[in-house]
Amino acid sequence: MRVLFPGIAQSLEQEGQFDLHKHPGALGDVDVSRHLDVENNGSDTTLICFAGMAVLYAAMPKFEFRKTLAGTGGTYNYVWVRDIYRSYYDLAPDGSPNGLAFYAHIIGDALERLGATHNIAIGASGGGAAAFAFSGLLPIHQIITFNPAFPINEYGSWKNLRGILFNISKLIWQPKAYVEVLFVALGVRFLYWRSRRTAGIENMMNPLECYCRKNPPARATVFFSTNSLPDARQILQFHNLPTVAVIPIVSERHNCMAELKQRGELGSIIHAAIQNGMPVR
């Protein structure tokens, strides 16, 4: 990881996120601060930030968002959420397949304490999947995601893996992007089979089904990489959902956020998406 994604690795190291975590055995032993961090800045808007591409490493998503949004002119409360057990939010800390209920409970408590009138779920990759799922379970009014990786059985499918592996022109001309997309697809495939074994397929998170529990669902903005095969394919599932706006980003990478950040565009893009989804006052 340090070789392929040095920026992410450095941030994870600084936040102490390379450690593996074991389930404590009982919900009474849970330290909620290991799963959730809250920043109350007195704002009427709260951002619920789910761990993004680094969900494969159970990372807090702070480094992806706070610095990016600094200086855009907005002031927000933050709820930082992570799954330290690498279960795609399917498992509760006691190891039971009640992850959605557990995380919805602790996030809901945080939102109630903050008391904002506009709550926005933000995430990339696995964090984007979580943003969609929890929007149907909590008072979330808006979603902003980058390459949300779901359903994970399709994202990490053999069909996608074959398409990635045999994209020889990308391997030659964009080798780092080639390896990144392959690495993520393999990681998602691993998570899928791990969750099937530990949580059971009937208990695995179904982001789109959860999202559609509300009527109408929360307004969503999905940014996707046009030249990342699994991400371009995943976007097709949103075509019949009028509450979801899909916005193409010309990128070879799964982590298009990093590319936008390097170009100095990410903060303004997120800020504009937030403003576009705010209720008219």
N, C-alpha and C positions, 0 to 999 in steps of 0.2 A: 504493500500500500504506500509506503514512503517513496517508492520509486515512481509509481504510476500517478499518485495524487499527493504530492508533497505538501500543498497548501492545506488540504483537509487533514492530513496526518499531523501537521504541526498544530493545527487548532485543536484536534482531538487530544493530543498529548498535553497541551496547555490546560485543558479542562479535565484531564485525568480519565479519559474515556477508553483507554485501551484495555482496561481490566475486564475480565469476565465476571459475571455475577451469578450467584446461585439463588434459587428461590428460598426465602426464609422459612417456609413450611406452614405458616399460618398468617392470615391477614392481620391478626392482632400485632404481629411483629413488624409490620410494614412501616418504613420511614418514607412518608409521602414525598419528602424533599428529594429523594433519589429519582423520582419519576416526574416531578413537576416543580417548576420554579416560577414565582409570580413577581412581577414588577408593577407596582401601583404608582403611576405618574400623574394621577388625578385627571386622566383624560376620559372623555365620553365614548372613546373608541378603544376596544381591546383587540389585540392580535393574538390568536392562539396559534403558536408556531410549532408544527410537528417536525420531528427529526426527518431530514430529507434523504438524499442519496446515502448519507452515512447511517441510515437506519440499519444497514447491514453490519454496522459496528456499534449500534446502540448509542449513537452520539447525541448530545444536546444540540439543538439547531441554532444556538445563539450566534455563533460565528457567521452563519449564513445570512442573518437578517439585521441584527442590531446596527452593525457598522454600515451596512448597505443603506438603511433608512435614515441614518444620521445626516442631517443637513438637507433633507428634502422638504422641510417646512412643516411636517406633521409631528404631533406629539401623541403617543399611544401608550396604553398599558400593554404589558406583555404577559402571556402565559406560555412558558416553554415546556414542551412535553416530549418525553422520550420513552422508549421501551428498552430497558437495560437488559432484558432477557432475549432480545433478538427474536421475538415471536410474532412479529407483524401485528402487534397489539391483540393477538388472539388469546394470550394466557394472562391470567391474573398473577400477582406475586406469590400466591400460595401454590401455583402450578396448575390450578384448575382452569378449564376452558371458558372462563368468564372475564376475559380481558376487556371486551367492549364495555361491559357493565362497570368494571372497576375504574377504567380510565374516564368513562362518562361521569361517574360519581365524583371523582376528585377534580376533574375539569369544571363540572357544574358548580361545585362548592366554590371554586376560585372565581368563576364568573359572577356568582351571586355576591361574593364579598366585594368585588370590584364595582359592580353596579352600573356598568356602562350600558348605553342604549343601543350600541351598534357593535356586534362581535363578528370578527373576520377570522376564518380559518385559513392558514397559509401553509403550504408544504410543497416539497419537490420529491419526485420519485415515490418511495414508500410513504413519505410524509404527505404527498398529494393524495394518495389513496386514503390515508387516515383523515385528511381534511374533508373529503367527500363523505366518508362513513359517519364521522361524528357530527356532521352538519344535520343529519337526520335525527340525532338523538339529543341534541342540545340547542339552546337558544342562539344559534349561529345564523347570521343574516346574509353572509357573503363568503365566497370561497375564491381564493387565488392560488393556482397550482402551476407547477412547471413539470411537464412530462410525468404525470401521475402514472405509476406502474401498477396497473390492475386491469382486468383480473390477473392475478399472478400466475395462474395455470396457463394462460395464453401468452403472457409476456415472456415467460421462460420456456415456451413450448419448443419442441424439436423443429417445427416449421420456422420459427424465428431464429433459432440457433443456426439452422442450415443456411438461411438467408444471410446471416451475419458472417458466418465462416467462409462462404463462397463469394463474398464481395471483395474480390481480389484487387480491384482498382482502389478501393478504400484502404486496403492493407498497404498498398504501395504508396499512395499519395497522402493518406491521413492515418499513419500507423497508430498514433496515440489515441485518436478517436476510435479507431477500429478496436483496439484493445479495451478501451473504456466501455464501449457498448457491449462487447462480448463478456467482459467481466461482470457488468451489471446484470445481464440476462442470465448468466450462470448463477449469480448470487440469488436472484429472484427465484430461479428454479429450485435452488437448495432450500430457500425459505418455504416454498410451497410444499415440498415433500416433508420437510421438518414439521411444519404446522399440521399437515395431514396426520402425521404420526403422534404428535403431542397433544393437539387440540381435537382432532377428528374433523373430517371434512364438513360435517354438519354444523360445526361451531366456528368455522373459519369466517373471517370478515368478508362481507360482500358489499363493497363500497357503494355501488350503484343502487342496490336494493335498499340500503340504509338511507341513501340520499333521497330516494323517491318516497320515503315514508311521510315526508311533509308534503302538504298540498296547499300552495305550490312549494316546490323545493327552493332552497336558497339560490340566489343568483351566483353563477360561477363563471370565472374567467380561467381558461386553460391555455397556457402557452406550451407549444410543442415544437420539437426539432424536426424540420422537414426531411432531413437526410439521415436520421437515426431510425432504422427500419422498424424496430418494435414500437417506438414512440409514434411514428407516423401511422402505423396500423392501429394502435390503441385508440387513436382519436376518432375512428369511425363509429365507436359506440355512442358518441355524443350527438350524432347528426340529427336524431329525432327528439332531442331535448331542447325545447326553446329557451329554457332558463340557463343553458350553458353556451357561452361564447368561446369559440376556439380561435386562437391567434397564432399563426405560423411564425417561427423563428428560423431563419436560414442558418442551420448549424448541423455539423456532422456528429456532435457530441450528445450523449444523454444528459450530461450536466451542463445544459445550455445556460444555466444561471451563472456559472463561472465565466463563460465566454462573454455574457452581457456585462458582468461586473468588470472584466478586464477592459472592455470598451467604454466603461463609465456610464452605461445605460441602465443598469439594473435598478438602481434606486428610483430613478424617475419613472421607469415603467411600472414598478410596484405602486409607487405613490399615485400615479395616474389611474391605475386600476382600482385602488382604494377609493379615490375621489369619484370615479364613475359609478361605483356601486353604493355610494352614500345616499340615504334618503333625502328627498327634497324637503328643505325646511322653510 
